[in-house]
């Protein structure tokens, strides 16, 4: 295993059960078997069980006059390297401040819930989503469809509050995958 360095985090070469840096903890997740993924819109895929539950939740929300939709679903470890590093001025040598800020709201490759196919960003990836009726609806109803907000305010991992990021926990596989995260 490569030593934990900023470069190994950025390049996605560090592999362990978790990364704890700058007071932030990201847990390791394997990529979903691509045969388990289904297309949910023009660009996004989810694990088929998650997609089925999301579709039911989407229909229920619409009955209440609320529109919810997927803005990001499955993301491979390879894709996450680019997602994580895109804001660094120098990808080979980001500053501690850049790393801390990035880790607060983005997981390094190998550590994103999106790798599982059971995580979904809903409607927006902007902080003001917390003020939208769709977020209020999710807070009241998402549990009925086995979805939970992965990174609420003051979460134990110290990841920034992401009102848009939800994980599916409606089957044994998903529960096992997220067991450590659900402390």
N, C-alpha and C positions, 0 to 999 in steps of 0.2 A: 504494500500500500504506500502511496506517495505521502510524504510528510504534509501536514496541514500548513499551507502558506496561502497568501492572497492569490498567487498565481494558480495553485492547484484548485482553489475554490472557483476562480473565474473560468478556468479551462475545463472544469468538470472532471478532473482526474482524481480528486480526493474522494475516497469511499469509506464510510464508516456508518454506524447506526445513527449518528447525529453529528451536526456541526453546531457548536456553541461558541460564538464569537460576538464581541461587543454587547454582551448581555442578551443576545438573541439566540434562540435555539431552533434549528430546522432539523426535522427527522427525515431519515432516508426512506425513499419509496422506489420500488421497481416499476419499470414501464409495464403497462397493461399488455396482455397478449393481443396483438392487432386483430385476431380473429374474433375477439369479444367486443370490438368497437362497431358502432353503427353511426352513420351520418345523421346529424340533427339539423343542419342548415348547409349553406353553400360551402362553408370552410371548416366546420367543427364536427368532432366526433365525441361520443361518450360511450362508456361501457353500456352494453345493451340493457342491463337491469336499471342502471341510472337513467338512461334515456326513457325507458318505459315509465318510470316514476315521475320524471320531469314532465313528460307529456300529460300525465294525469294532473299534476300540480298546475301546469299551465292552463289546462281546461277549467279547473276549479277557480283559478284566479280570474280568468276571463268572465266566468259567470258572475263574479263579484265586480266586474268592470275594471279589472287590473290586467295589464299586459305584462307578461314576463317572457324573456327570451334569452337564449344562450349567446354570450359574446365571446366566451372562450371555454373550450372543453379540454379534451385530451391534448397533452403536449409531451412529445418525446424528450428524453434526456438530451438528445442532440439539439433539438429546437430550443431547449431551455438555456443552453450555453449562450446563444445569441440574445435571448430575452433578458437574461441576467446581466450580461456585459454591455448591452447597447448604450447605456448612459455614461460609461466611463470615458474620460478624455483619453487616457492611455490604458488600453485593455491589458497590457503586459504588466503595468505597475500602478494600479489604482491607489489613491490615497486612503488612509484609514477612515477619513470622513466619508469618502465616496462609498467605501465598502460597508460601513455601518449604515448609511442611509439606504443603500441598495438592499442590504439584508433585512432591513426593517419591513420592506414591502415586496420583496421578490426573493424567491428561494433559488439557491444555486442548483445547477444541474445535478440530478440524482436525489434532490430533496424537495421537489414540488409535489403537492397533492395532485396536481394535474396529470402527473405521470400515470396515475392509477386508473384513469378513465372515470373515476367516481367523484371528481371535483368539477365544479362549474362556476364560472363567473356569470352573473345574471345582470342584464340590462346595461351595465356601465362598469367602468373601473375607476370611477371618480368618487371622491369622498362625499360629494353632495348627494350621492345615491341614498345616504342615510335619511335624507329629508323627503324622499319620494314616497308616495303612497304604496308603491310596489314593495319597498323595503318593510314598511309597516305591516303589509299583508303577509310577507314572508315570516316576519317575527311571530305573528299570530298563528300562521297556518302551515309553514313548511314542515314542522314535526309530523304532521298527519301523513306526509308523503316520505318520511324518513330522511329529511334533509335537515342539516344543522349548520349554523354559521361557524365556519372554521376558525376565524380569528376575530372574536368579539373584543370589545374594549377590555383591557386588563387581562388578556389571555396569558396562560402560564408560560407560553413560549416567548412572550414579549415581542411577538410579531405585531406590526402595526394593525390597527383596526381596519378590516376590509369588509364593509357591509355587503359587498357584491359577491364575496367568495363563500360558496356553500359546498358541503360534502354530503354524499349519499351514504347512509348507514343501514340500508334496508335489507341486507342479506348477510350471511355469516362471513363471507369473504371480505366484504367492506368493513364489517365490524372488527375483524381480525387485523386488517390493514391499518385501521385508524385507532386501534386499542390504545396505544401509547399516547397518541395525540389527544384523546378524549379524557385524560386525567381529570 
